[in-house]
């Protein structure tokens, strides 16, 4: 049974933990605010850009691009996995790891090679999968130019025929306390025949293009791919900060509850000790008087 001295040490240690988790929560909250603004500002642009490309490509029946080219015989695929470099962020990394393992089972017909942004997921699955390189950024918040280099490398693998598909696996930001683990196929860009017919019905008259639909699409289609990768990275960053903030808030609450319970236990032991000492004093006094 713990004595008062041991309980004091545990209370002191838990108070130190509480100060750390509270500080980490505040730091994550500040980072989340900035990251949330970036992803919320980026999503409308990315969505509109992709929809514009889909619409123009559907209206121009003769348009073809290597980014739309499907090769069913090529079973090689590359997956860009986005996780964090640090822990203490709840189930953020474990959800990605589970998705990697599930992907191998659900798409058993494809042969995957996994590239990584972030060290945690790679450390957990490197021995289970065909692991490729790990990309790093100069700063915590990557620039579009840094992401463009990664996207160019992945698209080059697709264009050369080394892989038939390019995926990105990441946690999509929903709110400060929620994210959704998402696997998205980036290449080839797929516009189904049903979608083409719907777009042609929605836009029965084609647009006039300057200089031409071909040249415009040749410029925009690669940008759709790069923007999709950049949006996934921003989503992952915002989700990480939200997950870490929630985890540190829960840890802070648990620390406070632990301090309360330990303090109560220590006070009970102290009270019992005082009561025992008083009883001994009274007994001694009575024996002297008797």
BAFI-3210 file (N, C-alpha, C; in Angstrom, 3 decimals, decimal comma, padded with zeros to 6 digits):
// residues 290
n [1|2|3|4|5|6|7|8|9|10|11|12|13|14|15|16|17|18|19|20|21|22|23|24|25|26|27|28|29|30|31|32|33|34|35|36|37|38|39|40|41|42|43|44|45|46|47|48|49|50|51|52|53|54|55|56|57|58|59|60|61|62|63|64|65|66|67|68|69|70|71|72|73|74|75|76|77|78|79|80|81|82|83|84|85|86|87|88|89|90|91|92|93|94|95|96|97|98|99|100|101|102|103|104|105|106|107|108|109|110|111|112|113|114|115|116|117|118|119|120|121|122|123|124|125|126|127|128|129|130|131|132|133|134|135|136|137|138|139|140|141|142|143|144|145|146|147|148|149|150|151|152|153|154|155|156|157|158|159|160|161|162|163|164|165|166|167|168|169|170|171|172|173|174|175|176|177|178|179|180|181|182|183|184|185|186|187|188|189|190|191|192|193|194|195|196|197|198|199|200|201|202|203|204|205|206|207|208|209|210|211|212|213|214|215|216|217|218|219|220|221|222|223|224|225|226|227|228|229|230|231|232|233|234|235|236|237|238|239|240|241|242|243|244|245|246|247|248|249|250|251|252|253|254|255|256|257|258|259|260|261|262|263|264|265|266|267|268|269|270|271|272|273|274|275|276|277|278|279|280|281|282|283|284|285|286|287|288|289|290]
n.u [000,847|000,552|002,384|002,201|004,361|005,055|002,732|002,770|004,944|003,920|001,773|003,123|004,570|002,458|001,292|003,309|003,155|000,613|001,012|002,638|001,007|-001,089|000,190|001,026|-001,448|-002,375|-000,466|-000,952|-003,559|-003,191|-001,648|-003,468|-005,461|-004,238|-003,633|-006,173|-007,331|-005,830|-006,521|-009,292|-009,417|-008,219|-009,682|-012,131|-010,985|-009,511|-011,571|-013,174|-011,360|-010,832|-013,411|-013,854|-011,967|-012,940|-015,408|-014,761|-013,191|-015,096|-016,868|-015,315|-014,916|-012,840|-010,570|-007,575|-005,399|-002,382|-002,736|-005,300|-005,248|-005,954|-004,670|-005,428|-003,950|-001,638|-000,656|000,729|000,960|001,274|001,311|000,909|001,516|000,348|001,391|002,300|005,275|005,690|004,463|001,805|-000,769|-003,290|-005,483|-004,550|-002,283|-002,527|-004,906|-004,209|-002,278|-003,842|-005,451|-003,572|-002,868|-005,366|-005,794|-004,050|-005,389|-007,991|-007,506|-006,180|-005,378|-003,707|-000,345|001,400|003,434|004,726|005,049|006,123|005,092|006,058|007,118|006,013|004,013|005,503|007,459|005,938|004,887|006,819|008,168|006,206|005,298|005,980|008,152|008,888|010,612|010,894|009,476|010,478|010,017|011,276|010,259|007,705|005,224|004,560|005,419|003,771|005,555|007,346|005,663|004,976|007,287|007,232|004,811|005,435|007,338|005,806|003,886|005,565|006,290|003,882|003,381|005,527|004,831|005,634|004,033|000,534|-001,442|-001,963|-002,215|-003,370|-003,139|-004,616|-005,556|-008,515|-009,509|-012,131|-013,206|-012,160|-012,130|-012,473|-011,722|-011,432|-010,305|-008,926|-008,730|-007,641|-007,835|-005,592|-004,391|-005,037|-006,864|-010,286|-013,151|-016,247|-018,394|-021,065|-020,925|-019,877|-022,003|-023,927|-022,752|-022,638|-025,322|-025,963|-024,501|-025,279|-024,308|-021,113|-018,143|-016,298|-012,893|-009,743|-006,324|-006,973|-009,048|-007,551|-004,903|-005,449|-006,454|-004,229|-002,568|-004,010|-004,716|-002,374|-002,079|-004,328|-003,730|-001,424|-002,536|-004,381|-002,702|-001,440|-003,655|-004,370|-002,131|-002,382|-004,825|-004,062|-002,214|-003,804|-005,584|-003,834|-002,993|-005,459|-006,085|-003,970|-004,426|-006,903|-006,129|-004,281|-005,928|-007,634|-005,701|-004,929|-007,285|-007,450|-005,163|-005,781|-007,927|-006,588|-004,853|-006,719|-007,817|-005,526|-004,819|-007,042|-006,797|-004,336|-005,000|-006,822|-005,171|-003,466|-005,296|-006,058|-003,656|-003,296|-005,513|-004,859|-002,536|-003,619|-005,275|-003,358|-002,088|-004,187|-004,685|-002,252|-002,309|-004,484|-003,567|-001,513|-002,958|-004,503]
n.v [-001,205|002,212|004,843|008,098|009,645|008,443|008,938|011,721|012,065|010,897|012,598|015,007|014,281|013,762|016,275|017,602|016,262|017,085|019,842|019,711|018,381|020,175|022,448|021,413|020,983|023,622|024,583|022,901|023,674|026,281|025,794|024,254|026,106|027,686|025,702|024,776|026,988|027,027|024,597|024,837|027,066|026,064|023,902|024,662|025,751|023,550|021,700|023,025|023,344|020,671|019,896|021,584|020,648|018,060|018,647|020,071|018,145|016,176|017,411|017,694|015,377|014,273|014,697|013,601|012,375|011,478|011,321|010,451|007,940|004,557|001,449|-001,622|-003,961|-003,431|-004,063|-002,868|-000,575|002,568|003,962|006,865|007,492|009,294|010,328|011,148|012,714|012,604|011,229|010,892|011,665|010,531|008,336|008,876|008,009|005,228|004,661|005,109|003,113|000,815|001,096|000,751|-001,944|-003,077|-002,385|-004,026|-006,414|-005,967|-005,127|-007,247|-008,054|-006,146|-004,945|-003,350|-000,482|001,412|004,785|007,336|010,082|011,390|009,717|007,837|005,941|004,501|003,336|001,454|-000,292|-000,981|-003,438|-005,085|-004,415|-003,425|-001,114|002,140|005,212|007,839|010,953|014,235|017,492|020,852|022,589|022,623|023,322|022,631|023,937|024,669|024,233|022,352|020,155|019,825|018,716|016,138|015,239|015,388|013,364|011,089|011,205|010,873|008,215|007,040|007,953|006,850|004,239|002,601|002,241|001,484|002,784|005,524|006,262|008,082|007,992|009,158|011,171|012,782|016,027|016,802|018,083|019,760|017,637|015,364|013,157|011,647|008,666|008,305|006,850|007,726|007,585|008,971|008,916|006,835|009,775|009,534|009,675|008,669|007,098|007,523|009,831|011,574|011,725|012,917|015,422|016,436|016,649|018,594|020,739|021,528|023,076|023,719|025,435|028,346|028,282|029,649|029,476|026,912|024,031|021,736|022,624|024,073|022,102|020,413|021,906|022,276|019,711|018,321|020,090|019,589|017,102|017,731|019,621|018,011|016,304|018,213|019,213|016,920|016,694|019,050|018,481|016,277|017,442|019,289|017,482|016,040|017,974|018,524|015,998|015,676|017,807|017,040|014,638|015,544|017,142|015,218|013,796|015,756|016,073|013,527|013,589|015,585|014,334|012,143|013,445|014,479|012,111|010,924|012,901|012,851|010,274|010,519|012,427|011,005|009,005|010,639|011,717|009,393|008,714|010,879|010,540|008,100|008,812|010,694|009,019|007,421|009,332|010,094|007,638|007,255|009,406|008,785|006,456|007,449|009,039|007,168]
n.w [000,000|-000,850|000,696|002,307|001,418|-001,009|-002,449|-002,603|-004,326|-006,667|-007,199|-007,671|-009,956|-011,739|-011,904|-013,257|-015,718|-016,477|-016,920|-019,189|-021,133|-021,297|-022,316|-024,796|-025,966|-026,327|-028,127|-030,337|-030,896|-031,802|-034,110|-035,504|-036,161|-038,136|-040,056|-040,656|-041,889|-044,236|-045,571|-045,822|-047,447|-049,731|-050,748|-052,264|-054,628|-055,628|-056,064|-057,970|-060,068|-060,821|-061,575|-063,739|-065,604|-065,993|-067,156|-069,551|-070,866|-071,234|-072,988|-075,208|-077,374|-078,817|-077,406|-075,874|-073,344|-071,662|-068,971|-068,655|-069,587|-069,337|-068,277|-068,056|-067,955|-066,611|-063,495|-061,536|-058,905|-057,229|-053,998|-052,189|-048,955|-046,262|-043,179|-039,758|-038,370|-035,708|-032,583|-030,175|-030,993|-030,815|-032,506|-035,028|-036,641|-036,416|-037,727|-040,377|-040,741|-040,395|-042,652|-044,693|-044,357|-044,789|-047,418|-048,863|-048,689|-049,726|-052,336|-053,685|-056,186|-057,220|-057,331|-054,980|-054,368|-051,804|-051,077|-048,793|-046,759|-043,843|-040,869|-039,103|-040,025|-041,894|-040,237|-038,916|-040,843|-042,675|-042,870|-043,752|-046,242|-049,694|-049,504|-050,531|-051,133|-048,623|-048,400|-047,470|-045,965|-046,000|-044,136|-041,546|-042,583|-045,767|-049,025|-052,164|-054,211|-053,179|-052,877|-055,510|-056,661|-055,619|-056,711|-059,438|-059,637|-059,070|-061,129|-063,312|-063,056|-063,696|-066,320|-067,710|-067,660|-065,646|-063,434|-063,167|-061,808|-059,550|-056,209|-053,292|-049,816|-046,983|-044,090|-044,143|-043,347|-041,186|-038,889|-035,851|-034,141|-035,598|-038,316|-041,574|-042,821|-045,943|-049,145|-052,224|-055,723|-057,890|-060,419|-063,228|-064,347|-064,141|-066,046|-066,230|-068,687|-068,180|-066,605|-068,501|-070,346|-068,733|-068,253|-070,867|-071,379|-069,565|-070,478|-073,364|-075,444|-076,650|-075,428|-076,555|-077,194|-076,355|-076,491|-077,636|-076,957|-076,588|-075,953|-073,626|-071,878|-071,805|-070,260|-067,871|-066,903|-065,763|-063,610|-062,107|-061,003|-059,456|-057,713|-056,377|-054,918|-053,285|-051,859|-050,417|-048,753|-047,212|-045,992|-044,426|-042,666|-041,229|-040,054|-038,437|-036,520|-035,328|-034,268|-032,453|-030,714|-029,601|-028,384|-026,474|-024,944|-023,822|-022,389|-020,564|-019,079|-017,952|-016,369|-014,519|-013,225|-012,148|-010,368|-008,594|-007,470|-006,328|-004,491|-002,805|-001,764|-000,456|001,485|002,986|004,060|005,521|007,346|008,641|009,857|011,589|013,236|014,424|015,821|017,606|019,072|020,321|021,904|023,613|024,860|026,166|027,933|029,533|030,716|032,316|034,083|035,258]
ca.u [000,000|001,347|002,369|001,990|005,517|004,931|001,618|003,225|005,776|003,049|001,005|004,054|004,851|001,251|001,146|004,256|002,556|-000,521|001,536|003,137|-000,112|-001,856|000,969|000,965|-002,793|-002,445|000,366|-001,677|-004,723|-002,719|-001,257|-004,690|-006,158|-003,557|-003,784|-007,582|-007,537|-005,206|-007,265|-010,616|-009,231|-007,720|-010,649|-012,989|-010,182|-009,193|-012,811|-013,606|-010,391|-011,067|-014,695|-013,684|-011,264|-013,865|-016,435|-014,186|-012,778|-016,306|-017,462|-014,427|-014,854|-011,588|-009,414|-006,928|-004,234|-001,762|-003,246|-006,581|-005,048|-006,050|-003,999|-005,864|-002,964|-000,578|-001,155|001,611|000,383|002,038|000,451|001,569|000,914|000,614|001,254|003,016|006,643|005,677|003,320|000,939|-001,878|-004,446|-005,558|-004,236|-001,390|-003,024|-005,944|-003,504|-001,649|-004,918|-005,881|-002,529|-003,024|-006,652|-005,644|-003,396|-006,377|-009,119|-007,054|-005,133|-004,945|-002,725|000,952|001,585|004,653|004,285|005,906|005,642|005,369|005,877|007,903|005,329|003,391|006,575|008,097|005,042|004,512|007,912|008,517|005,055|004,937|007,058|008,303|009,764|011,262|010,143|009,677|010,525|009,897|012,213|009,532|006,517|004,190|005,196|004,979|003,268|006,708|007,868|004,713|005,041|008,391|006,745|003,786|006,106|007,979|004,757|003,292|006,554|006,177|002,663|003,536|006,493|004,268|006,173|002,853|-000,721|-002,317|-001,357|-003,166|-002,896|-003,837|-004,437|-006,697|-009,189|-009,934|-013,557|-013,340|-011,070|-012,179|-012,839|-011,124|-011,871|-009,208|-009,372|-007,880|-008,111|-007,076|-005,241|-004,123|-005,470|-008,092|-011,368|-014,453|-017,055|-019,274|-022,292|-020,629|-019,734|-023,339|-024,596|-022,163|-023,049|-026,730|-025,992|-023,921|-025,527|-023,491|-019,719|-017,583|-015,244|-011,642|-008,605|-006,096|-007,734|-009,387|-006,435|-003,797|-005,916|-006,499|-002,862|-001,991|-004,773|-004,791|-001,313|-002,320|-005,336|-003,020|-000,586|-003,434|-004,960|-001,675|-001,252|-004,838|-004,260|-001,113|-002,975|-005,814|-003,349|-001,618|-004,882|-006,095|-002,839|-003,063|-006,718|-005,983|-003,059|-005,104|-007,903|-005,427|-003,699|-007,036|-008,038|-004,630|-004,996|-008,427|-007,081|-004,174|-006,508|-008,684|-005,619|-004,407|-007,821|-007,925|-004,345|-004,910|-008,055|-006,214|-003,306|-005,661|-007,412|-004,071|-003,007|-006,303|-005,988|-002,452|-003,556|-006,453|-004,116|-001,658|-004,465|-005,728|-002,220|-001,883|-005,269|-004,468|-001,125|-002,722|-005,377|-002,776|-000,797|-003,926|-005,126]
ca.v [000,000|003,429|005,742|009,512|010,132|007,945|009,634|013,073|011,970|010,627|013,825|015,960|013,809|013,929|017,709|017,921|015,747|017,953|021,084|019,414|018,089|021,415|023,291|020,810|021,228|025,016|024,698|022,236|024,492|027,405|025,255|023,807|027,266|028,045|024,601|024,725|028,068|026,650|023,549|025,374|027,960|025,331|022,929|025,152|025,878|022,209|021,092|023,713|023,039|019,296|019,844|022,265|019,723|016,978|019,170|020,379|016,889|015,454|018,089|017,510|013,933|013,838|014,998|012,478|012,754|010,345|011,285|009,742|006,632|003,408|000,241|-002,695|-005,032|-003,019|-004,275|-002,163|000,674|003,253|004,636|007,871|007,379|010,496|010,166|012,196|012,413|012,462|010,537|011,639|012,271|009,638|007,276|009,436|007,132|003,846|004,540|004,995|001,786|-000,153|001,240|000,139|-003,397|-003,437|-002,193|-005,221|-007,489|-005,609|-005,016|-008,274|-008,211|-005,118|-005,013|-001,993|000,065|002,492|005,918|007,889|011,397|011,117|008,554|006,900|004,829|003,688|002,553|000,382|-001,235|-001,134|-004,849|-005,822|-003,973|-002,986|000,291|002,977|006,322|008,724|012,357|015,171|018,910|021,720|023,184|021,874|023,635|022,544|024,837|023,998|023,825|021,107|019,095|019,646|017,801|014,788|014,917|015,159|012,047|010,075|011,230|010,327|006,754|006,656|008,255|005,903|002,892|001,829|001,880|001,712|003,637|006,292|006,546|008,775|007,539|010,241|011,494|013,990|016,857|017,083|019,105|019,699|016,374|014,249|013,043|010,464|008,038|008,310|006,362|008,378|007,319|010,222|008,601|007,792|010,524|008,738|010,285|007,564|007,438|008,063|011,201|012,343|011,969|013,880|016,739|016,888|017,050|019,831|021,781|021,080|023,877|023,776|026,758|028,752|028,201|030,398|029,212|025,745|023,147|020,806|023,282|024,425|020,875|019,929|022,703|022,132|018,335|018,081|020,906|018,890|016,077|018,385|020,225|016,930|015,885|019,303|019,244|015,778|017,040|020,037|017,744|015,449|018,318|019,787|016,344|015,716|018,962|018,313|014,761|015,895|018,688|016,234|013,675|016,254|017,561|014,031|013,503|016,768|015,727|012,335|013,998|016,294|013,346|011,372|014,300|014,545|010,827|010,738|013,859|012,333|009,104|011,005|013,089|009,962|008,399|011,623|011,798|008,161|008,800|011,852|009,907|007,091|009,504|011,265|007,917|007,011|010,380|009,989|006,402|007,490|010,321|008,061|005,514|008,220|009,499|006,020]
ca.w [000,000|-000,977|001,841|001,979|000,680|-002,386|-003,088|-002,915|-005,524|-007,811|-007,465|-008,275|-011,306|-012,551|-012,153|-014,326|-016,955|-016,800|-017,496|-020,532|-022,035|-021,485|-023,228|-026,128|-026,484|-026,774|-029,333|-031,431|-031,231|-032,618|-035,414|-036,182|-036,709|-039,385|-041,011|-041,062|-042,846|-045,515|-046,273|-046,160|-048,581|-050,892|-051,265|-053,360|-055,847|-056,125|-056,552|-059,187|-061,117|-061,284|-062,269|-065,021|-066,495|-066,325|-068,052|-070,866|-071,498|-071,640|-074,134|-076,359|-077,524|-079,434|-076,558|-075,199|-072,556|-070,999|-067,607|-068,692|-070,205|-068,446|-068,751|-067,148|-067,865|-065,690|-062,131|-060,606|-058,393|-056,188|-053,018|-051,353|-047,624|-045,463|-041,733|-039,036|-037,933|-034,251|-032,018|-029,259|-031,742|-030,774|-033,504|-036,351|-037,404|-036,411|-038,750|-041,652|-040,778|-040,633|-044,043|-045,528|-044,256|-045,407|-048,862|-049,405|-048,742|-050,575|-053,731|-053,765|-057,572|-057,563|-056,660|-054,482|-053,809|-050,938|-050,763|-047,527|-046,182|-042,417|-040,465|-038,219|-040,751|-042,478|-039,175|-038,482|-041,906|-043,644|-043,023|-044,266|-047,591|-050,570|-049,112|-051,332|-050,448|-047,731|-048,759|-046,345|-046,302|-045,286|-043,022|-041,135|-043,561|-047,089|-050,074|-053,356|-055,016|-052,605|-053,217|-056,969|-056,957|-055,315|-057,707|-060,723|-059,593|-059,153|-062,466|-064,243|-062,957|-064,413|-067,747|-068,278|-067,645|-064,519|-062,647|-063,872|-061,008|-058,469|-055,142|-052,099|-048,609|-046,016|-043,231|-044,614|-042,213|-041,064|-037,854|-034,875|-033,397|-036,488|-039,640|-042,301|-043,542|-047,339|-050,231|-053,443|-056,949|-058,561|-061,823|-064,252|-064,122|-064,705|-066,300|-066,747|-069,797|-067,592|-066,212|-069,739|-070,885|-067,851|-068,495|-072,193|-071,266|-068,781|-071,321|-074,744|-076,362|-076,217|-075,271|-077,474|-076,443|-076,869|-077,918|-078,063|-075,843|-076,416|-075,244|-072,278|-071,083|-071,619|-069,171|-066,635|-066,398|-064,778|-062,425|-061,298|-060,251|-058,447|-056,726|-055,574|-053,961|-052,318|-051,005|-049,502|-047,761|-046,300|-045,214|-043,452|-041,653|-040,372|-039,271|-037,409|-035,435|-034,627|-033,491|-031,333|-029,765|-028,899|-027,534|-025,334|-024,085|-023,068|-021,434|-019,504|-018,217|-017,177|-015,369|-013,458|-012,472|-011,373|-009,264|-007,623|-006,773|-005,488|-003,375|-001,880|-001,089|000,454|002,605|003,836|004,809|006,503|008,392|009,435|010,675|012,659|014,164|015,174|016,766|018,675|019,926|021,132|022,911|024,605|025,624|027,055|028,995|030,440|031,504|033,341|035,073|035,918]
c.u [000,876|001,253|002,252|003,136|005,443|003,830|001,996|004,080|004,924|002,239|001,890|004,350|003,658|000,989|002,106|003,736|001,413|-000,057|001,999|001,989|-000,956|-001,135|000,911|-000,408|-002,903|-001,636|-000,367|-002,894|-004,330|-002,333|-002,485|-005,417|-005,565|-003,773|-005,216|-007,894|-006,970|-006,053|-008,653|-010,518|-008,853|-008,799|-011,530|-012,237|-009,909|-010,427|-013,241|-012,660|-010,634|-012,367|-014,622|-013,013|-012,180|-014,905|-015,887|-013,764|-013,976|-016,931|-016,606|-014,134|-013,505|-010,368|-008,878|-005,693|-003,697|-002,272|-004,595|-006,429|-005,057|-005,380|-004,334|-004,837|-001,820|-001,117|-000,277|000,965|001,304|001,069|001,308|000,838|001,331|000,353|002,055|004,440|006,703|004,409|002,459|-000,186|-003,038|-004,367|-005,205|-003,393|-001,903|-004,098|-005,323|-002,891|-002,696|-005,379|-004,863|-002,685|-004,313|-006,559|-005,025|-004,386|-007,481|-008,740|-005,897|-004,605|-003,904|-001,457|001,360|003,020|004,264|005,389|005,289|006,006|005,048|006,508|007,097|004,741|004,459|007,213|007,257|004,785|005,647|008,263|007,393|004,757|006,193|007,228|009,314|010,339|010,307|010,485|009,662|010,410|010,867|011,568|008,316|005,383|004,804|004,626|004,483|004,429|007,315|006,965|004,745|006,152|007,970|005,742|004,412|006,760|006,945|004,139|004,259|006,520|004,962|002,828|004,479|005,950|004,813|005,049|001,605|-001,677|-001,493|-002,451|-002,515|-003,770|-003,560|-005,672|-007,279|-009,780|-011,437|-013,807|-012,171|-011,027|-012,458|-012,075|-011,593|-010,701|-009,659|-008,302|-008,443|-007,218|-006,852|-005,004|-004,454|-006,712|-009,227|-012,628|-015,304|-017,955|-020,584|-022,105|-020,492|-021,103|-024,088|-024,074|-022,561|-024,514|-026,851|-025,474|-024,081|-024,708|-022,079|-019,264|-016,654|-013,956|-010,555|-007,389|-006,853|-008,012|-008,226|-005,317|-004,192|-005,912|-005,105|-002,155|-002,673|-004,751|-003,645|-001,506|-003,374|-004,658|-002,185|-001,442|-004,054|-003,967|-001,498|-002,436|-004,807|-003,247|-001,672|-004,033|-005,138|-002,767|-002,683|-005,432|-005,136|-002,919|-004,358|-006,670|-005,083|-003,705|-006,124|-007,244|-004,846|-004,782|-007,510|-006,986|-004,639|-006,137|-008,107|-006,081|-004,850|-007,288|-007,765|-005,116|-005,470|-007,905|-006,739|-004,368|-005,909|-007,510|-005,163|-003,922|-006,293|-006,336|-003,564|-003,984|-006,264|-004,778|-002,645|-004,475|-005,748|-003,222|-002,442|-004,919|-004,603|-001,951|-002,920|-005,064|-003,315|-001,494|-003,586|-004,603|-001,977|-001,727|-004,511|-004,272]
c.v [001,246|004,262|007,185|010,061|009,699|008,676|011,059|013,087|011,764|011,856|014,862|015,581|014,033|015,396|018,166|017,464|016,636|019,257|020,867|019,208|019,337|022,348|022,747|021,009|022,646|025,224|024,090|023,040|025,670|026,936|024,813|024,970|027,674|026,973|024,510|025,810|027,705|025,622|024,039|026,314|027,225|024,463|023,466|025,274|024,511|021,543|021,706|023,415|021,642|019,206|020,515|021,345|018,582|017,443|019,389|019,104|016,077|016,078|017,946|016,020|013,453|014,071|013,719|012,987|011,514|010,212|010,573|008,293|005,513|002,202|-000,911|-003,798|-004,707|-003,090|-003,594|-000,835|001,262|004,012|005,604|007,904|008,584|010,205|011,271|011,759|012,143|011,738|011,464|012,349|011,275|008,536|007,728|008,479|005,696|003,638|004,411|003,610|000,707|-000,112|000,626|-001,376|-003,867|-003,347|-003,429|-006,371|-007,192|-005,517|-005,987|-008,453|-007,207|-005,305|-003,591|-001,711|001,317|003,531|006,620|009,365|011,254|009,783|007,474|005,702|003,923|002,783|001,342|-000,665|-001,542|-002,599|-005,672|-005,520|-003,684|-001,478|000,998|004,096|007,079|010,167|013,216|016,596|019,718|022,334|022,324|022,078|023,647|023,567|024,022|023,512|022,523|019,931|018,809|018,657|016,357|014,351|014,625|013,783|010,929|010,033|010,674|008,802|006,258|006,831|007,246|004,486|002,020|001,373|002,192|002,619|004,349|006,632|007,453|008,317|008,554|010,374|012,829|014,745|017,117|018,195|018,942|018,368|015,177|014,334|011,744|009,907|007,749|007,735|006,925|008,013|008,643|010,030|007,139|008,565|009,810|009,585|009,207|008,040|008,026|009,520|012,098|012,701|013,000|015,298|017,288|017,311|018,378|021,009|021,364|021,849|023,993|025,228|027,078|028,862|029,007|030,103|027,990|024,887|022,200|021,433|023,655|023,202|020,318|020,680|022,407|020,727|018,016|018,879|020,285|017,849|016,692|018,985|019,170|016,436|016,947|019,392|018,115|016,064|018,029|019,394|016,969|016,294|018,830|018,670|015,981|016,681|018,808|017,079|014,949|016,803|017,900|015,252|014,354|016,786|016,399|013,677|014,489|016,474|014,517|012,672|014,709|015,318|012,491|012,159|014,372|013,260|010,588|011,671|013,383|011,155|009,529|011,658|012,083|009,288|009,354|011,727|010,569|008,181|009,742|011,241|008,875|007,738|010,122|010,175|007,455|008,024|010,276|008,761|006,581|008,376|009,604|007,079|006,218|008,654|008,326|005,409]
c.w [000,000|000,291|001,367|001,138|-000,786|-003,142|-003,459|-004,185|-006,770|-008,191|-008,157|-009,724|-012,233|-012,852|-013,253|-015,677|-017,413|-017,448|-018,934|-021,514|-022,298|-022,460|-024,656|-026,767|-027,043|-028,049|-030,534|-031,859|-032,113|-034,019|-036,208|-036,829|-038,057|-040,453|-041,527|-042,083|-044,218|-046,263|-046,666|-047,354|-049,853|-051,536|-052,392|-054,683|-056,462|-056,726|-057,874|-060,352|-061,690|-062,065|-063,638|-066,041|-066,920|-067,356|-069,456|-071,590|-071,964|-072,885|-075,391|-076,526|-078,044|-078,550|-075,906|-074,480|-071,872|-069,567|-067,518|-069,158|-069,166|-069,084|-067,795|-066,968|-066,911|-064,255|-061,085|-060,195|-057,334|-055,300|-052,209|-050,015|-046,790|-043,988|-041,055|-038,720|-036,435|-033,813|-031,172|-030,004|-031,876|-031,822|-034,907|-037,198|-037,477|-037,466|-040,140|-041,810|-041,049|-042,091|-045,003|-045,534|-044,921|-046,928|-049,519|-049,570|-049,746|-052,044|-053,966|-055,183|-058,007|-056,742|-056,275|-054,078|-053,048|-050,757|-049,555|-047,378|-044,697|-042,052|-039,758|-038,951|-041,343|-041,428|-038,783|-039,564|-042,882|-043,895|-043,643|-045,724|-048,409|-050,377|-050,007|-050,500|-049,537|-048,089|-047,498|-046,868|-045,468|-044,058|-042,692|-042,125|-044,957|-048,063|-051,264|-054,222|-054,495|-052,962|-054,717|-057,351|-056,702|-056,373|-059,059|-060,762|-059,727|-060,549|-063,504|-064,228|-063,736|-065,915|-068,425|-068,344|-066,529|-063,596|-063,465|-063,134|-059,942|-057,465|-054,100|-050,933|-047,509|-045,141|-043,670|-043,425|-042,274|-040,060|-036,888|-034,137|-034,295|-037,800|-040,268|-043,101|-044,971|-048,263|-051,524|-054,619|-057,673|-060,051|-062,082|-063,808|-064,850|-064,831|-066,960|-067,886|-069,298|-067,188|-067,442|-070,315|-070,046|-068,081|-069,862|-072,195|-070,528|-069,600|-072,792|-075,782|-075,805|-076,112|-076,450|-076,673|-077,151|-075,999|-078,437|-076,840|-075,540|-075,590|-073,817|-071,373|-070,827|-070,491|-067,841|-066,046|-065,431|-063,490|-061,517|-060,421|-059,132|-057,336|-055,829|-054,527|-052,879|-051,352|-049,993|-048,397|-046,743|-045,420|-044,087|-042,323|-040,692|-039,492|-038,150|-036,232|-034,637|-033,743|-032,272|-030,282|-028,946|-027,938|-026,298|-024,392|-023,224|-022,019|-020,270|-018,540|-017,355|-016,079|-014,204|-012,585|-011,600|-010,174|-008,180|-006,801|-005,841|-004,279|-002,332|-001,080|-000,078|001,683|003,558|004,681|005,892|007,672|009,292|010,353|011,849|013,706|015,034|016,224|017,917|019,634|020,837|022,235|024,019|025,481|026,608|028,219|030,025|031,311|032,600|034,474|035,893|036,969]
res [x|x|x|x|x|x|x|x|x|x|x|x|x|x|x|x|x|x|x|x|x|x|x|x|x|x|x|x|x|x|x|x|x|x|x|x|x|x|x|x|x|x|x|x|x|x|x|x|x|x|x|x|x|x|x|x|x|x|x|x|x|x|x|x|x|x|x|x|x|x|x|x|x|x|x|x|x|x|x|x|x|x|x|x|x|x|x|x|x|x|x|x|x|x|x|x|x|x|x|x|x|x|x|x|x|x|x|x|x|x|x|x|x|x|x|x|x|x|x|x|x|x|x|x|x|x|x|x|x|x|x|x|x|x|x|x|x|x|x|x|x|x|x|x|x|x|x|x|x|x|x|x|x|x|x|x|x|x|x|x|x|x|x|x|x|x|x|x|x|x|x|x|x|x|x|x|x|x|x|x|x|x|x|x|x|x|x|x|x|x|x|x|x|x|x|x|x|x|x|x|x|x|x|x|x|x|x|x|x|x|x|x|x|x|x|x|x|x|x|x|x|x|x|x|x|x|x|x|x|x|x|x|x|x|x|x|x|x|x|x|x|x|x|x|x|x|x|x|x|x|x|x|x|x|x|x|x|x|x|x|x|x|x|x|x|x|x|x|x|x|x|x|x|x|x|x|x|x|x|x|x|x|x|x|x|x|x|x|x|x]
***
